[in-house]
Each structure stands twice: as C-alpha cells, then as structure tokens.
Amino acid sequence: MLARIRAIVKGADPEVVETFKWAKASSPGTPVWEHDGIICTGETYKSVVKMTFAKGASLEDPSGLFNSSLEGNVRRAIDFREGDEIDERALEALIREAVALNTGA
C-alpha cells in the first residue's frame, strides 16, 4: 500500500522530494514528501497505512478522502487498509492542492 501511495505522490508532483524523518533504533523513519515544506507523511502500522497531510485542515476535500485525525486544527489523515481501493484522481488532486498551499500558487 505504501508503494502505491508513493507512486501516486510522485505522479501528482514530479518535483516532490522524499526523505525519511524521525528514525530510531526500532524504525528506519517515516517517509515524508516535501515541496516547499511538508506535503504529507506515510506512516505504516499493523492494520493501516496512514497518510497525514501537514496542512490538511486547510485543504478542500470534496471527495471525502480524509477519514482520520479529523478533530485537529491543522493536520488531516487518510487511513488506508489492505484491500482498500484508492481514488487516485481525488488523491492526486489533494496532493496538488497541498503543494499549491505550500508554494503559494
């Protein structure tokens, strides 16, 4: 699932930079996709891959992709479970919107 998300992020923004942050002895770190600031992260858990948008509360989500961390004032997340279908067009649009917010475009 994380590999699919990675491909969608890179397809939506060819200028995205992927780094790993918050590494520790038990984890190689969390993938972080950035373009003039953090766009989103890809956290892996036993039952979900959580895609957290750093400024998600400021993004329009007409397709209703956000399904986690909805109570926060800044971040929003999407929990993907094994076998979930990904609305790639809607996710790409959300990623592009996050990039535009970061770049002021």
C-alpha positions as CSV (number, residue, x, y, z in Angstrom):
1,M,0.0,0.0,0.0
2,L,2.8,2.4,0.8
3,A,4.4,1.7,-2.5
4,R,1.2,2.6,-4.3
5,I,0.8,5.8,-2.3
6,R,4.5,6.7,-3.1
7,A,3.8,6.3,-6.8
8,I,0.7,8.5,-6.6
9,V,2.5,11.2,-4.7
10,K,5.4,11.2,-7.2
11,G,3.0,11.2,-10.1
12,A,1.0,14.1,-8.8
13,D,4.1,16.2,-8.2
14,P,7.2,15.4,-10.2
15,E,9.2,17.9,-8.1
16,V,8.4,16.2,-4.8
17,V,11.3,15.2,-2.5
18,E,11.0,12.1,-0.3
19,T,13.0,12.0,2.9
20,F,12.9,9.9,6.0
21,K,12.4,11.6,9.3
22,W,12.1,10.6,12.9
23,A,14.4,7.5,12.6
24,K,15.1,5.5,15.8
25,A,16.7,2.2,16.6
26,S,13.4,0.3,16.0
27,S,12.4,2.1,12.9
28,P,14.2,3.4,9.8
29,G,12.0,6.5,10.0
30,T,8.8,7.8,8.4
31,P,8.6,8.7,4.7
32,V,8.0,12.4,4.3
33,W,7.1,14.0,1.0
34,E,8.1,17.7,0.7
35,H,7.7,20.5,-1.8
36,D,8.5,23.9,-0.3
37,G,7.5,22.3,3.1
38,I,6.0,19.1,4.2
39,I,3.1,17.9,2.0
40,C,2.4,14.6,3.8
41,T,3.8,11.6,5.5
42,G,3.3,7.9,5.1
43,E,3.2,6.1,8.4
44,T,2.9,2.3,8.5
45,Y,1.1,0.4,11.2
46,K,-0.1,-3.2,11.5
47,S,-3.6,-2.6,10.1
48,V,-3.3,0.7,8.2
49,V,-1.0,3.0,6.2
50,K,-1.7,6.5,7.5
51,M,-1.2,9.3,5.0
52,T,-1.1,12.5,7.1
53,F,-1.3,15.9,5.4
54,A,0.6,18.5,7.3
55,K,-1.9,21.3,6.5
56,G,-4.8,19.1,5.8
57,A,-7.4,21.2,7.7
58,S,-6.7,23.9,5.1
59,L,-7.4,21.7,2.1
60,E,-10.7,21.2,0.3
61,D,-11.7,17.5,0.3
62,P,-14.7,17.3,-2.0
63,S,-14.2,13.5,-2.4
64,G,-14.2,12.9,1.4
65,L,-10.8,11.2,1.4
66,F,-9.9,12.3,4.9
67,N,-11.1,9.7,7.4
68,S,-8.7,10.1,10.3
69,S,-7.3,12.9,12.6
70,L,-10.4,15.0,11.8
71,E,-10.5,16.8,15.1
72,G,-7.2,18.6,14.7
73,N,-6.9,22.3,13.7
74,V,-4.0,21.7,11.3
75,R,-3.5,18.1,10.1
76,R,-5.8,15.6,8.5
77,A,-5.1,12.0,7.6
78,I,-6.3,9.1,5.4
79,D,-6.2,5.6,6.8
80,F,-5.7,3.0,4.0
81,R,-6.4,-0.6,4.9
82,E,-5.2,-3.6,3.0
83,G,-7.5,-4.2,0.0
84,D,-8.8,-0.6,0.0
85,E,-9.4,1.0,-3.4
86,I,-7.6,4.3,-3.8
87,D,-9.4,7.0,-5.6
88,E,-6.2,8.0,-7.4
89,R,-7.6,11.1,-9.2
90,A,-9.0,12.5,-5.9
91,L,-5.8,11.8,-4.1
92,E,-3.7,13.4,-6.8
93,A,-5.9,16.5,-6.6
94,L,-5.5,16.6,-2.9
95,I,-1.7,16.3,-3.2
96,R,-1.6,19.1,-5.8
97,E,-3.7,21.3,-3.6
98,A,-1.3,20.7,-0.7
99,V,1.7,21.6,-3.0
100,A,-0.1,24.8,-4.1
101,L,-0.7,25.7,-0.5
102,N,3.0,25.3,0.3
103,T,4.2,27.2,-2.8
104,G,1.6,30.0,-2.7
105,A,0.5,29.0,-6.2
